[in-house]
Amino acid sequence: MAALATAEVCDTNAALLATGDLRVLQPIFQVYGQCRAFSGPIVTLKVFEDNVLVRELLETRGEGRVLVIDGGGSLRCALVGGNMGQLAQNMGWTGIVVNGCIRDVDEINACDIGVRALTSHPLKSNKKGIGEKHVPIHVAGTLIRDEEWLYADSDGILVSKSELSI
């Protein structure tokens, strides 16, 4: 699948932007991973300073999907590290967006996936297994639902109710 340029998508889809069927996330994310541009259907996850469910989802077949994690914007620990980045790559995930922190930045940057996160933090998260999968989440000023589509590149991140074509 050819990558869609987010700026071009915005320029050519004013009607979708006006109705909210296409939304632009606030520009709060840092860019990590080898893939600067990525897209795919969304899998949502809501956790707070606990990454057990993150690992559980990344252990499933990604099939070109993007995991969007609402970590509550916590800057107190990392939700994704190098091992999970490698796991995501191996299992066929195309990207991970974290409303929170990652760690093992050099390892994640070596992975052939796209990763967006608020920043990095060396402390690992709790391991209690608390959170919710496949629920609507609010990230970067935007409501995001499971199975919507995410498009990311160097200009930003878009969420669409349906798959867009070039």
C-alpha positions as CSV (number, residue, x, y, z in Angstrom):
1,M,0.0,0.0,0.0
2,A,1.4,3.4,-1.0
3,A,1.8,5.9,1.9
4,L,-0.6,8.8,1.8
5,A,0.9,12.2,2.5
6,T,-1.0,13.7,5.4
7,A,-0.8,17.3,4.1
8,E,-2.2,16.2,0.7
9,V,-5.0,14.2,2.4
10,C,-5.9,17.3,4.4
11,D,-5.8,19.5,1.3
12,T,-8.1,17.1,-0.7
13,N,-10.6,16.2,2.0
14,A,-11.9,19.4,3.4
15,A,-15.4,17.9,3.5
16,L,-14.3,15.0,5.6
17,L,-12.4,17.4,8.0
18,A,-15.5,19.5,8.3
19,T,-17.7,16.5,9.3
20,G,-15.2,15.0,11.7
21,D,-14.9,11.9,9.6
22,L,-11.2,12.9,9.2
23,R,-9.4,14.3,12.2
24,V,-5.9,15.7,12.8
25,L,-4.2,14.8,16.1
26,Q,-2.5,17.6,18.0
27,P,1.3,17.8,17.1
28,I,2.6,16.5,20.4
29,F,4.4,13.3,19.4
30,Q,8.0,12.5,18.8
31,V,9.0,10.3,15.8
32,Y,10.7,6.9,16.5
33,G,11.3,3.7,14.5
34,Q,12.5,3.1,10.9
35,C,9.1,3.8,9.3
36,R,8.6,7.5,9.1
37,A,5.3,7.1,7.3
38,F,2.8,4.3,8.2
39,S,-0.9,3.6,8.1
40,G,-3.4,0.9,9.0
41,P,-6.6,0.0,10.8
42,I,-6.5,1.0,14.5
43,V,-6.6,-1.2,17.6
44,T,-7.2,0.9,20.7
45,L,-6.0,0.3,24.2
46,K,-6.5,2.3,27.4
47,V,-3.9,1.8,30.2
48,F,-2.2,3.8,32.9
49,E,1.4,3.2,33.8
50,D,0.9,-0.6,33.2
51,N,2.0,-2.3,30.0
52,V,0.8,-5.9,30.5
53,L,-2.1,-5.5,28.0
54,V,0.3,-3.7,25.6
55,R,2.4,-6.9,25.4
56,E,-0.7,-9.1,25.1
57,L,-1.9,-7.2,22.1
58,L,1.5,-7.0,20.4
59,E,1.8,-10.8,20.9
60,T,-1.2,-11.2,18.5
61,R,-0.9,-11.0,14.7
62,G,-0.7,-7.3,13.7
63,E,-1.7,-7.9,10.1
64,G,-0.7,-4.3,9.2
65,R,-2.6,-2.7,12.1
66,V,-1.6,0.3,14.3
67,L,-1.8,0.0,18.1
68,V,-3.0,3.3,19.6
69,I,-2.3,3.4,23.3
70,D,-4.0,5.9,25.6
71,G,-1.6,5.9,28.5
72,G,-3.2,9.0,30.0
73,G,-0.3,11.2,28.9
74,S,1.8,9.9,31.8
75,L,5.4,11.0,31.8
76,R,6.3,8.9,34.9
77,C,7.3,5.6,33.1
78,A,7.5,3.9,29.7
79,L,4.8,1.7,28.2
80,V,6.7,0.4,25.3
81,G,10.4,-0.7,25.2
82,G,12.8,-2.2,22.7
83,N,11.6,-5.8,23.2
84,M,8.0,-4.8,22.5
85,G,9.1,-2.8,19.4
86,Q,10.8,-5.9,18.1
87,L,7.8,-8.0,19.0
88,A,5.5,-5.6,17.1
89,Q,7.8,-5.8,14.0
90,N,7.9,-9.6,14.2
91,M,4.2,-9.9,14.6
92,G,3.3,-7.7,11.6
93,W,2.2,-4.5,13.3
94,T,2.8,-1.4,11.1
95,G,3.0,1.1,14.0
96,I,2.4,2.1,17.6
97,V,1.2,5.5,18.8
98,V,1.7,6.0,22.6
99,N,0.0,8.8,24.5
100,G,2.8,8.3,27.1
101,C,6.4,7.3,27.0
102,I,8.7,4.7,25.4
103,R,12.2,3.6,26.4
104,D,15.1,1.8,24.7
105,V,15.0,4.5,22.0
106,D,18.0,3.1,20.1
107,E,16.4,-0.3,20.0
108,I,13.1,1.0,18.8
109,N,14.7,3.2,16.2
110,A,16.3,0.0,14.8
111,C,12.8,-1.6,14.3
112,D,11.1,-1.6,11.0
113,I,7.9,-0.1,12.3
114,G,6.6,3.4,12.9
115,V,6.4,4.6,16.5
116,R,5.1,7.9,17.9
117,A,5.2,8.8,21.6
118,L,5.3,11.9,23.8
119,T,8.9,11.3,24.8
120,S,11.2,8.7,26.3
121,H,11.6,7.6,30.0
122,P,14.0,5.0,31.4
123,L,11.6,3.6,34.1
124,K,9.6,0.5,33.2
125,S,5.9,0.4,33.9
126,N,3.8,-1.5,36.4
127,K,2.7,-5.1,35.7
128,K,-0.8,-5.4,37.0
129,G,-2.7,-6.1,33.8
130,I,-5.2,-3.3,34.3
131,G,-6.8,-1.6,31.3
132,E,-9.3,-1.8,28.5
133,K,-8.9,-3.1,25.0
134,H,-11.0,-2.0,21.9
135,V,-12.6,1.0,23.6
136,P,-13.0,4.6,22.4
137,I,-10.1,6.7,23.6
138,H,-9.2,10.4,23.6
139,V,-5.6,11.1,22.4
140,A,-4.1,14.4,21.4
141,G,-7.5,16.2,21.4
142,T,-9.1,13.5,19.2
143,L,-11.7,10.7,19.9
144,I,-10.3,7.5,18.4
145,R,-12.3,4.3,17.9
146,D,-11.2,0.8,17.3
147,E,-11.1,-0.1,13.6
148,E,-10.8,3.5,12.3
149,W,-7.8,4.2,10.1
150,L,-4.6,6.0,11.1
151,Y,-2.2,7.8,8.7
152,A,1.1,9.1,10.0
153,D,4.1,10.8,8.3
154,S,6.6,13.5,9.1
155,D,3.9,16.2,9.0
156,G,1.5,14.6,11.5
157,I,-1.1,12.0,12.3
158,L,-4.6,11.7,10.9
159,V,-7.5,9.5,11.9
160,S,-10.2,8.6,9.5
161,K,-13.5,6.8,10.0
162,S,-12.7,4.7,6.9
163,E,-9.8,3.8,4.7
164,L,-8.8,6.5,2.4
165,S,-7.5,6.1,-1.2
166,I,-4.8,8.1,-3.1
